[in-house]
Amino acid sequence: MEVLIENLFTYFFVAVLFFLVLFYYLKKQKRDSEIVDEKIKKAKELGIYEPVSLHPVVDVNSCIQSGACITACPEKDILGIRNGKAVTINASRCVGHSACFSACPVGAISLHIGTEKRGVDLPHVTPDFESNVEGIYIAGEMGGMGLIKNAVEQGKQAVNNLTKHIKNNVETDFDLIIVGSGPAGISASLQAKKNGLKFLTLEQDSLGGTVYSFPRAKIVMTSPMDLPLFGKLKLVETSKTELLEIWEKVLNTNKIEINLGEKVDEITKNNGIFNVVSSKSSYSTKKVLLAIGRRGTPRKLEIPGEQKEKVAYRLLEPELIQNKKVVVVGGGDSAIESAILLAHEGNEVTLSYRKDSFSRLKPQNFENITKAKENNSVKAILNSNLIEIMDDSVKIEIDGNPEIIENDLVYIFAGGELPTQFLNKVGIKITTKYGEAILKN
């Protein structure tokens, strides 16, 4: 009898303990869900809930609440747990690291591009990175994967794939011509060298592509990547200058020269051979890899006075600009970073953005511009449009009312235009992706 009583007491104690643990677990889950609900509500109010590019989508039926995706994400508050399932919070701040995709133990996450309402224009590319034009491959930002690590990996994989299909019985100037020297183009050049290809890399601007146009003091957020002929590049935070120096070093070490300031104007195909016409020459090649960025051609406002010398579309040497009245146009990361860098040099900075909130900023940039507005180092004017640029002033339309302010310099960061005309001329099809999965298990 005593044994029975002891057993009953033990069972009762275990049952009470179980229900206490369950109670506190459910209470904590409810509290955590309420916190995530509040974050989502705030994200919607700030306009940072809807994704603008590559972003995670969670299959709630497969999610087991491991939290691995949240831990793996290098950014803050992109994902959270609500009611026992992972959900997106600030989807527009996702920069496509894809770490959440790899970390999920049950494959409940897929990466999508665009949404049902907001489409993203992308060229048609196969899993081998080949376009609809046989022999022309696409890697990097233009293909929808703009993160440096992803672009490096794509450039490498694309070259490995096209190397398998190069025919040596055809006489051409080159086996491969790479267009663009951003992260994907540099990686592709190194891999082409490693594979023993006769290749040429053309760049219309400067080494680094989009990275080169970053403000000098900008910190480039990356993650460890495998650079061909170099090995693991373990960088989490680095300056643009340091990253460019590493690329220059590895290119010089491997005796790779890139033709800078040479723009590709035309690519035609005849009997399986490509003729690439540039601003300086023409070349024949067996394969072509397009590693050009979406921002290669800055989007202009098409307003009176935009052709003036005081107008620029990128900020390279912010420390040289001091005590000026500057207008920065745009609401993306580049515009915010440039406005804050200029404010540090004693300039009077006005930031003009056409929308009523900043909707696609990295968390740190959002925090920085909020502080800058509070301490009046940057005057941010939302719901405004720059409508005319004069010699010593500009005209800005604010809530429909034009206002003239004194001005010395104008920096326009209105994004970049996909080189659709060039791609159409080459024969590459452009499709608009509305929430389609790019990576899925």
N, C-alpha and C positions, 0 to 999 in steps of 0.2 A: 504493500500500500504506500509506504514511504517513497519507494522508487517511483511509483506511478505519480505521486504528488510532485516529486522532484522533476519528473519528465514534463508534467503539465506546466509547472512553474517555468521550466526552461523554454518550452514552446511558447508560453505566454510572453516571456521576456523577449524572445526572438521576434515574435509577432509585433510587439510594441515597438521594438527597435526598428523593425522593417518599416512599419507605418510612419514612424518619426522621420526616418531617412527619406521615405517617399514623400512625406509632407514637405520637408524642407527642400527636397529636390524640385518638387512641383512649384513651390513658392519661389524658389530661385529662378526657375525657368520662366515663370510668369513675370517676375521682376525684370529679367534680362530681355524678355520679349517686349515689355513695355518700353524699355530703353531703346531697343531697336526700332520700335514703332515711332518713337519720338524723333529718332534720327532720320527715319524715312520721311516723316512729316516735314521736318526742317529742310531736308534735301529737296523735296518737292517745292517748298516755299522759295528756296534759293535758286531753283532751276537747275539743280545738279543731279536729278534722279534719272532722267532719260539718258541712255548711252549715246555717244556721238561717233564711236568707232568700234573697234574690237572689244568685246566684253563677255563676261561669263553668264551663262543661263543655267540654272539649277533644276534638275529633275527631282521634284519633291517626293516622288514615289520611290526613288532609289536612295535619297539622302538618308544617312544614318546618324547625323549630328556628330561626326567625329571632330569637327572644328579644324581639321587639317588644312582646309582651303583658306581659312581666316589667318591661321598662323603662317602659312606659306606666302601670303600676299605681301609684297614689300611696301605697298601703299597703305593708307589708313582709312578704315571705315568704308571699304569697297563692298565687303561682304559682312553679314552678321547672322546670328541664329535667332529665329523667331518661331515660337510654337514648335520647337524641336526640329526645325528644318532651316537650312541655309537659305538666305535671301540676299539680293543685291540692295545696297543702300545708296551709295553715291556712284552709280554706274557711269556717269559722264566723266568721272575722274580716272577711270580705268585706262591704263596705257598699254595694255596687251602683254603684260609680263608672261602670262600663261602658266604661272607657277601654281595657281589654284587647280588648273586642269590636271597637271601632273601629280599634285599632292593628294587628290581625292582617292581614297582607297577603294571606292566602289564605282568609280566612273560616272558619278552623278552630275558632273559638270561638262558642258560643252561650250566652245567659244563661238560667238556669233558676230556677224558684221551687219550694221544697220538695224533698224526696227521696222515694224509694220507701217509706221507713219513717216519715218525718216530714212530714206534710201542713201546708200553710198555707192558711187560709181567706181567700178573696178574692171580692169581688163580680164578677159577670159583666160584662165591659167589652169593647166592640169596639175595633178599631184606631183608631177616631175618638173613643174615650173615652166612647161612649154606652153606658148600661146596657141591660138587657133591657126597661126601661120607656122607651119612646120619648119623647125630650125631656129625660130626666134623664141628666146626664153625671157622670163621676167622674174626679178627678185627684188625684195626690199619694200620700201615705202609705197611705191606705186601699186604693188600687189596687195596692199592692205596691212602689211606687217611692218610698221614703222619703228618699233623698238629696236635699239642698236643691236642687242644680242640676237634677236630674231632675224634681223637683216643680215648680220654676219653669217648666221647659220644657213640662211636661204641662198646667199651668194655661193657659199661652199657647196651645198647640195646641188644647186643648179648646174654648176660646172662639172661636178662628178657625173650627173645624169647625161649632159650633152656630150661629154667626152666619149661615152659608150657608142655614140652614133656618128662620130666623125670618120669620114671615108678618106683614106690616104691616097686613093688613086685619082683624086681630083686636084688640079693645080690651081691654087689661089694664093693671094698675098699672105693671108693668115688663116689659121684654123678657127680662130674666134676673135670677134671684136666685142669688147665690153664698153657699153655706153654709160658713163657715170662713175664718179669716184667717191661716193658716199660709203657708209659701212658695208653695204652689199657689194658695191663695185670693188672696193679694196680687198675684201675677203675673196671675191671671185678671181681677182688678179693673182693673189697669192696661191689659190688653189690651181689656177691654170698653169702657173709656174711649176708647182709641185707635180702636176700631171704631165709635164713635158710638152705642153701645147705651144704653138707659135701664135702669140696673141698680141693685141693692141688695145689699150684702154684710152678712151677719149672722154674728156670732161670740159663742158662749156664754160665752167667757172673756175673754182679753186678746189684743191684737194680737201676732201671731207664732205662735200656736198652740203646738205642741210646743216650738218654739224658745224661747218665753217661759218655759217651765217648766225650761229648763236652769239649773243653778246659775250664779249671776252671773259667777263667774270662769272658767267653762268656755270653752275654745277651741273654736269651731265649725269643724270641718274641712270646707271647701268647695273648689270649683274655679271658674274663671271661668265666669260665666253671663250670658246676655243677658236683661236685665230690660226689659220693655216700657216705653216712654216715658222710659227712663233710659239704655239702652245697655249696653255691656259692663261688668260688675261684676267686676273682677279681684281676687278675694280667695282666698288659699289658706289662711291662718290669720287668724282674727279673733275678737274677743270677741262674746258674745251681745249686749251693750249696743251695740257699734258696728254690728252687723248690723241691730238693731231701729231704731237712729237713721237708718240709710240708708233703710229701708223707710218710716219715718214722714216723712222729708224728701220722698221721691218722691211719696208719697200726698198730702201737704200741697201740694206744688208743683202737682200736677194736680187739686187741689180735690176729692179723693176722701175721703168720710167713711164709716167703717165702724161699724155699730151694734154696739158692744161690750156684753157682758152680756145678749145676747138669744139665747136658745136656741130652736132649731126643734124643735117637738114633733110636728108632723104635716105630711105632704104628700099631698094628694089630687089626682086628675085627673078633669076632667069636660069632655067635648067638646073635648079637646085643650088645655084651659087648666088650669094648676096653681094650686091654692090652698095657700099656705104659711102654716101657723099657728105663731106663735112664742109665747114667754112674755109678749110685750108687745102683739102685734097680729096681723093676718092680711093677706096680700097675694095678689094674682093675678099670674101671670107666664106667659110663653110657654115659657121654658126654665128648668131648674134645674141648677146645677153643685154637686155635693157635693165639697168639698175639706176634709173633716174627717179627723182623724188616727185611727190605731188606738189611740192612747193617750189619747183624749179622756176616757174613763171609766176611772179607775185601778182596777186589780183589787184587791179587798180580801181580807183573809185570813179574814174571818168568824170571828173569835175573840173571847172575852170581853174587854171593855175597849177594843176598837178604836175606839169612839165617843168616847173621852176627848179633851180639848183638846190634850193633849201629843202626839197622833198626827198626822202629816202625810204627804202623798204626793208632795211635791216640795219642793226646797230652793231658796229664792229669795235669801236674804240670809245666807249662811254666816258672814260676818264679824261679824254681830250676836250669834251664839251662841258663848259663851265659858265655859270651865270647867264644862261640863256633862257628865253621864254619858249618852251617846247610844248608842242601838241603831239600826243601819241594817240593814234586811232586804232581801235581794236579791243577785243575782250578776251582774247586767248592768252595762253601762257607766255608767248613771245612778247605780246604787248605789255602785259603786267610786269614781266621781268625787266623789260627795257625802261618802263616808266619808273620803276623803283631804283634801278641803277642810275638813271639820270638825276633823280631826286637827291641821291647821295653826293652829287657834285655841285650842289648849290644852285641848281637850275629851278626855274619856276615851271612845274610840270602840270599840264592839263591832260587828262585821259578821257577821250571821247568814245563812247560805246553806244551802238544803236539800240541795244536791248535794255530791258529794265532790271536785269541781274546778270552776274557772271555765272555762266552755266557749264563751263568746260575747263575748269582750272584744276591743277594739281593742288592737294591740300595745303602745302606750304605756301604756294603762290596766293591762294585764297586768304590765308592767314596774314600774309605780308601786305596785300593790298588793303585788307580791312584795317590793319594798324596804320598804314600810310594815310588812309582817309581820315582816321581818328586824330592823327597828329598833324593833319593838314600839309604833309610833305608832298602829297599828290592830290590834286583836285579832280575827282572822278565825276564826270557828267554822264549819267545814264539817259536813255531815251533821246540820244542826240546823234546828229549826223553832220559831218564836215561837208559843206556845200560849195565853198569857194576858198581859194588860197591866193592872198595878195602878197606884195613884197614885204610888208612889215606887219601884216595882220592876217587873220583868217575869219571866215564867216561860218558859224556853227548854228545849226537849227536845233533848238532845245524844246522838246514838247511842241513842235510845230512853229515855234517863234525864232526867227533869225537873230543872232547876236554876234557882234564883231569884237574880237579880243586881239590884243597885241601879240605878235608872234615872230620868232626868229627862225625856228626849225620845225619841220613836220616829219614825223615817222609814221608810216602807214603799215599796219600789220593786219591786213584783211584776208589772210590766208593765201593759198596758192591754187592755181587752176590746173587740173589734170590736163596734160598735153593731149587733149582729145583729138584736135585737128591733126597733129603729127601721127598719132596712133591710127586714126582712121585712114590716113594716107598710106601708112604701111600695110594696112589691111587687118589690124587687130580689132577684134570686137570688144565693145564696152557694154557691160551690163550693170544695171542698178540692183544692188543687193538690199532686200528688205527683210532683215532679221534672219538671214540664212546662216546655217552652221558652217564654220570654216574648219574647226577641229572638234571631233566627237569620238567617243569610245564606241 
